Amino acid sequence: MSKYESINPYTNQLIKSYPDATQEEIEQALAAGEKLYLTWRSQLPATRSQLLHQIANTFKKHRGEMAKTMTLEMGKLYHESLEEVDLCISICNYYAEKAPKMLEPTPLETTLGTAYYLKQSTGIIMACEPWNFPLYQVIRVFAPNFMVGNPIILKHAHNVPASAQLTEKIIQEAGAPKASLQNLFLSYAQIGDVIADKRVQGVAVTGSERGGSSVAEAAGKNIKKSTMELGGNDPFIVLADADSTILKNVLSDARTYNCGQVCTSSKRIIVVESRYDEVMNILQHTFASLKPGNPLDKETSLAPMNSQKAADKLAAQIKKGIEHGAEVAYQYPEIESSGAFFRPMILTNIDQNNPLFDEELFGPVAEVFKVKDEEEAIALANNSSFGLGSSVISQNKAHAQEVASEIDTGMTVINGRWITAPELPFGGVKKSGYGRELSELGLMSFVNEHLVIDISK
């Protein structure tokens, strides 16, 4: 049986299985990617701008089809899938417009001569991407590297093969060279072989800590540059002067968007004691108001998890956490369905000896911590192996910025939950990974900063 399977998590029914790539298909992809790289490296990035705009337009044309495919494969609400396609369209248009200027040579001040550095392509980049945002995770690697001139070989998650194929198809329909993005259904052994190939010059990974560690090891062994975004258990700090309206609005989907399956979602809600009861009431009301159902239906507000396996894993994590003292402050009533639903819940009393304290709970679970003051909130926020995103809720914006600067994380949103946009760098520190995607920082992830200096007199 193929490891790549499209299964509808709302029904737990198999849609289609996909065979692993053959060695011949892998070699053809590598050869085509290398040929395209050699062509692109002699062209200016601006020559690809119009084509990337056309890719954006073609995604717009297939917006409904792409959204439905994602919802059927991994269960997210249909309107969230549409939002994801729209985000990817904006990413393509952003790089099509901004990248040529960003990739111009940068002059350097020196007394030794006339110096500058070029920003050149390096070769094929392998992208290992997760299921939770089947299109966004791919496009935030593809779009900047398309402008740089680095072809992409995509190894997508095992449970979103149809989304991977459709992404490849849409990009080709727009007129992009076939090797711009090539999807391969690779086995774990084949991933290592592709990374080792001399034609591959970098690896971009979004996924679990375990998966990222394995790929990073292979990349390091073969001296290939890599970027890693490996999840987190992001703190959401509520200060004493938090605006109640903002707090309610932000918590309305902080733990339920994408059914809580967001790397940067607010997993640890850290609240000063004067606002603790209010936060608990907001969360309970938010969860109790959810309506489970078919994620393709407009009335549905609680989607299934991406798979039954994921729901079972989350249940096992929480069971172990409860055995170590965690308390269930609220859990959604039983859901009558054959789908991979997980009943949203609020957990409290999680101390440092609890295995949940330093784990990522990928699902609609809110871990709430009561602290006596801001100092304790910051200390608790930083007491983590992860450091991806965070939030600070406060009416004093200047002070909130000061608090943000004290958090060990890659991103902080003030008076909001996680957010992403083409112009904003995305990434973390500690076990959440290294490197950045999106913005100008993401554009430069796999660029050769080629120094040129003329010392002639």
Secondary structure, 3 states (H helix, E strand, C coil): CCCEEEEECCCCEEEEEECCCCHHHHHHHHHHHHHHHHHHCCCCHHHHHHHHHHHHHHHHHCHHHHHHHHHHHHCCCHHHHHHHHHHHHHHHHHHHHHHHHHCCCEEECCCCCEEEEEEECCCEEEEECCCCCCCHHHHHHHHHHHHHCCCEEEECCCCCHHHHHHHHHHHHHCCCCHHHEEECCCCHHHHHHHHHCCCEEEEEEECCHHHHHHHHHHHHHCCCEEEEECCCCCEEEECCCCCHHHHHHHHCCCCCHHHHCCCCCCCEEEEEHHHHHHHHHHHHHHHHCCCECCCCCCCCCECCCCCHHHHHHHHHHHHHHHHCCCEEEEECCCCCCCCCCCCCEEEECCCCCCHHHHCCCCCCEEEEEEECCHHHHHHHHHCCCEECCCEEECCCHHHHHHHHHCCCCCCCEECCCCCCCCCCCECCEECCEECCECHHHHHCCCCEEEEEEECCC
